[in-house]
Structures are given as C-alpha cells and as structure tokens.
Amino acid sequence: MFTKNIQMVDVRGQYLNIKEEIDKDIQEVIDSCAFINGPKVKEFQANLEAYLDVKHVIPCANGTDALQIALMALDLKSGDEVIVPAFTYVATAEVIALLGLTPVMVDVDLDSFNVTADIIQSALTEKTKVVVPVHLFGQVTGDMDEIMQLAKEHNFYVIEDNAQAIGANYKHHNGNISKSGTIGHIGSTSFYPSKNLGCYGDGGALFTNDQALAKMLRKIANHGQAKKYHHDVIGCNSRLDAIQAAILDVKLKRLDLYCDARETAASYYDTQLKDIEGINIPKRESKSTHVFHQYTLRETTGRRDELKEYLKEKGVPSMVYYPVPLYEQEAFKHYDPNIQLKATEKLCKEVISLPIHTEMNREIQDIIIEAVKSFYK
Ligand SMILES: *Cc1c(COP(=O)(O)O)cnc(C)c1O
C-alpha cells in the first residue's frame, strides 16, 4: 500500500501555509533588534488578552516556568499541599516539588481524563493551599464552577494548567462562556512548538483577572523587580522573546480555525472508530468544547502495546500519553509510597493517541483509520 509519511503533528506543513507572513514578521523583529521585551511582545500580549477576554497576560519562557511562577506568587510555605492529577505531564507536579511544596496526587475520571470536583473534595486537608486542574488533551476540566465554589469554601487557589487546551470554551452554570485558562485564579500555558498555539522555540504565558496577582507574577518573572535594580522578592528570569511573540501573533489570528480543523478531524475519527469493539473513542466533557491537542483512544482488550506496534509497521505513528502514573516515577515515589489510583493505572495501560493536527486531510486519516480497523479484523 502507498503510505504517506504520516506524522503525529505537522508543524512544517502548517508553517508552509503561513510562511510569507511569518518570515516577514520575523525579519521585522530582526531589523528592529528589539529582541527582548520589545513592542512585539507587548502587541502579542494585548492580542492574547483580547482573544481570551482576560485582564492580564504575562508572557514567560515556557509552560513549566509559568506553573512555577504561579506557585511562587501565592505566598506558600514548605509543606503546604498542592493537589494535582497523577495522570498528567511531569511538569505539573515537578514545580510543586521543586518549590518544597507537597504534591498530593489524585485520580482522574476514566472517561474525560480530567479531575472532578468530587475527587478534589475527597483529597482536601487543612494543608491544601492550591489545586491544579490540568485540562488534559484539549478540554476544560468537568466542573470548574464547582471547583471554584470549593476553592471559596475551603480557601485554596486554583491554577489551571492550560498547556493543552488553549482556545477551548467553558460554559458556566449561568450560561456565560469563559476561555479555558481564565476561570481559575491563575491560568498557565505553553507555546512549545507542538502545542495548539505553538511558537518556533520555547514560550509560555500566565493569565489572571486579578490585578495584584498580575503585578506579582510579572515581578517574579523579572528577577523580582518592578523597578529596575530594585528586587522586592526572589524571582527568576523567564521571558518570551520577540521573535517567538511575532510567530505567535500570526498564529493567534488563526487559532480558532486551527481548533476547528482539529475538531473536524476528531469528529471524523469518532464516526469511523466508534463501533470498533476494543476501542473507546474520547468522551467529550459536557461543559467544554474540545480543541483536541491529542486524540486519545482507550484500548480496552489489553493489547494497547500490540496495537501501537502494529500501527508502526503500517507507517502510522501513535503515542502513549502517559505510560506511567506520576507517583510511580522514581523522582516522586517517596511522597506516598503506597498510593494506587485506579483510573490512572488503567489509563496508563490503555491510552493511545493518534495523529491529529491542523493540516490533517481525509486521505491521511483514512489510512490511519484503516490501519486501526484492520488490527481488530
Ligand atoms: C507541555 C506541557 C507543560 C510544559 O510546558 P513546557 O513549555 O514544555 O515547559 C506543562 N503541562 C502540560 C499539561 C503540558 O502538556
């Protein structure tokens, strides 16, 4: 069979479609020599604030820094507990540990891959100071309204790890719509090249509607200074550079189109794969749109690794996000040696993500779909 070179993400194909604009804007930054904190960064910041309808966007160097800076801004002390899903990318828990805080890992919902208000509630203690819902694979965590209500009652902060869900819409109980990442006290995101809004290097950002928090976040990202050479708090050096901001600005204008392209591809997968015995297609959260950073299936017959190998032989790449629960990782084992979370363990054995990106076409998708179908024949 004639197989194209199929990729998980087609960063190059996307670039070629917007090359002229990208190249021109990169050249403008080089001509200006305003590489750091120049007007281009401010411009992108303002455009992202408008897109998200959020008061403050604070650009920074990457998504991991964004999470770290968010935690640093919250006046926490050693031993304070931060609730985090065990089924996520390591960055979410890593920064908690790095700051001497205690990661409290919780399970996720088997169908949505996200935490729920109930799961969080049962993990709350006197020491809980922060909860970090991760909007995994591209949809907003189930009931953010309930989580924010819990936060009010139990006095903790909510940081949304929005690295995978930028552009998703969350529908509140009252019918209002919020952009993913603007519901909690702070939201963070990553502009890593393969993310839904990705640059051509590293980048990240923080979002908040709280003026005082915004000031603190900005200060921490800039060596703890609001005024040059006056350092009020211990901070770090975390900047988005102007070339990346220029690239992001071009892509931000197309983010909704990109989200639609991913959704179209996902819906096509859904219709073609839904009836296969042994495969569960991804469940949509009822209160969120899905921007499909990943299209993730559950292989329920215990043959996930076999399927992955089979697809590979057919020239179809796939990925396992994530193969190991965070609490089983060597670096995290000591926090809670006896922990076992049912859904997390099951998902680590069952999940498999298929290629999905903005340049996807039917021809490529049909090859992938046929390959999956033939595995079960
Ligand atoms: C990508 C990612 C991060 C980290 O972002 P970087 O820019 O790579 O530091 C954090 N959390 C989640 C859920 C991610 O997917």
The ligand as a MOL file (V3000), in Angstrom:
LIG
                    3D

  0  0  0     0  0            999 V3000
M  V30 BEGIN CTAB
M  V30 COUNTS 15 15 0 0 0
M  V30 BEGIN ATOM
M  V30 1 C 3.6320 20.9520 27.6380 0
M  V30 2 C 3.0680 20.9140 28.9990 0
M  V30 3 C 3.6670 21.6110 30.0650 0
M  V30 4 C 5.0170 22.2490 29.9930 0
M  V30 5 O 5.2290 23.1670 29.0110 0
M  V30 6 P 6.7320 23.4930 28.5130 0
M  V30 7 O 6.5560 24.6980 27.6610 0
M  V30 8 O 7.2290 22.3070 27.7730 0
M  V30 9 O 7.5510 23.7760 29.7250 0
M  V30 10 C 3.0090 21.6120 31.2900 0
M  V30 11 N 1.8570 20.9540 31.4710 0
M  V30 12 C 1.2620 20.2470 30.4820 0
M  V30 13 C -0.0230 19.5540 30.7560 0
M  V30 14 C 1.8540 20.1980 29.2160 0
M  V30 15 O 1.2700 19.4820 28.2470 0
M  V30 END ATOM
M  V30 BEGIN BOND
M  V30 1 1 1 2
M  V30 2 1 2 3
M  V30 3 2 2 14
M  V30 4 1 3 4
M  V30 5 2 3 10
M  V30 6 1 4 5
M  V30 7 1 5 6
M  V30 8 2 6 7
M  V30 9 1 6 8
M  V30 10 1 6 9
M  V30 11 1 10 11
M  V30 12 2 11 12
M  V30 13 1 12 13
M  V30 14 1 12 14
M  V30 15 1 14 15
M  V30 END BOND
M  V30 END CTAB
M  END
